[in-house]
Amino acid sequence: MKPADLKSTLKSGNPAFGFMLSAIITSKWARYFEGCTLDYCVIDWEHGARDRAEIANLVYILQKSNITAIVRVPYPDPVFVAMALDAGADGVLVPYVESIDDARACANKLRLHPFKGEYLEKATKSNEFPSDKTRNYLSKRHEDHFFILGIESVPGVERLNALLEASNPDGIFVGPNDLSTSLGIPDEVDNPLYLNTLKNIISTGNDFGIPTMIHQQTMESSKTAIELGARWILHSGDLGILLRATQNEFSELRNFSTQFYGQIKDVKLEDTIDTV
């Protein structure tokens, strides 16, 4: 789905579907993306071991497949926002935001890039531009870009209203591992404390007209996110889905083979993927 269509879908109250790219790098995955039916993907630059050239290549592959390419930057810093935009990203996900100043600075950078220095400061503080032509140019240049605010800690939740007012994001991102750890219940995604916190985030976002994206890892937890009202459906990631698909298909083949070869030794299925 192209960025303009994705924005229209979300604004109309409908869901969008995607996953996190934490390991995929090479262009050989292009055919996979052409047939994967995803609306968007989040390229993980925060935890993924990628350089800027690899990010730009992934962005290109996704866009050629009509998939909106969002980059999760390493840190809430406008410099990383600019780097993601320079790689061609359709949107930027800024993780673990707690500071009002950081939220405002990153959002302004996304909407005013390539402004820097004094001109960026004038535009953000006093809405002053060199000309109306410049103002209109920057508005048009970024009209389809997404700014997604990462709320992944108790301080972020407590300041959510102020953070939304300061940055006016296109979406709220929740990282369950970080948030549950901050709540003192690491990875307990069925804990009432965690679920009530999600309800609060989603409800507050809805009050601002902003949809919520929760990076759940299992079908059960992703369905729970949908039931709670999350409309950016961010389900698992490349490694998790590939692992489960491999396990499930070979389990089916092992079971089928027993009618020809007798009992086959059971293989224990384990979730060996780190959640970040």
C-alpha positions, 0 to 999 in steps of 0.5 A, a space after each residue: 500500500 502506498 503511503 497516501 493510501 495507507 494514510 487514507 485507510 487509517 484516517 477512515 478508521 480501517 486497519 493496516 497490516 505489517 511486520 518488523 524487518 529485523 534480519 532481511 537485507 539482500 535484494 533476493 527478498 524482493 519477490 517475497 515482498 511482491 507476493 506477501 500482501 503486507 500494507 507496510 513494513 517497519 525496518 528495524 534500525 534500532 536493534 537491527 545490524 544494518 548500515 545506511 546503504 542497507 536501509 536505503 536498499 530495503 526501502 527501495 525494495 519495499 516501495 517497488 512492491 507498493 509497501 510503505 517503508 517505515 524506519 525505526 531509528 536507533 534513538 529519539 534524535 532528529 539526526 537519525 530522523 534526517 538519515 532515515 528520510 535521506 534513505 527514502 523512508 516513507 515514515 519514521 518511528 522514533 522509539 522510547 520517547 519520554 521527553 517533550 523536547 525530543 518528541 517535538 524536535 523529531 516531529 519537526 525534523 520529519 516535517 521540515 527536512 532538509 531545513 537545518 540550523 537557524 532556519 529550522 529554529 525559526 520555522 519551529 519556534 516562530 513559524 517563520 520561513 524564507 518565503 511562502 514558496 518554501 513553506 508550501 514546498 516543505 509541506 508538499 514534500 512531507 505530506 505523505 510521510 509518517 511520524 510515529 511516536 514510540 511510547 515504551 515506558 511508564 514515563 512515556 505513558 504518564 506524559 502521553 497527552 503532552 507528548 501527543 500535543 507536542 508532536 501531533 504524530 500519525 501513529 503511536 508505537 508500543 514495544 511490549 518488551 520495553 513497556 512490560 519491563 518498565 511496568 515491572 512485569 517483563 514479557 507478561 503480555 497477558 497481565 492485566 496491568 499491561 493490558 490496562 496500560 494498552 487500553 489507556 494508550 489506545 484510548 488516549 490516541 483515539 481522543 487525538 484521532 491517532 491510531 496505535 501500533 502494538 508490536 505483538 509477537 504471537 497470533 493470540 497477542 496480536 488478536 488481543 491488540 485488535 480487540 483492544 482497538 489497535 489499528 496499525 496491526 504490527 504482527 511479529 517480524 521476519 525471523 519469528 514468522 519464518 521460524 514458525 512457518 518452518 516449524 509448522 510445515 516440517 511438523 506437518 511433513 514429519 507427521 505425514 511421513 509416519 504412515 510410510 516410515 513408522 514412528 518418527 522421533 518428535 522434535 521439540 518446537 522452541 521460540 528461539 527468537 529474541 523479542 526487542 
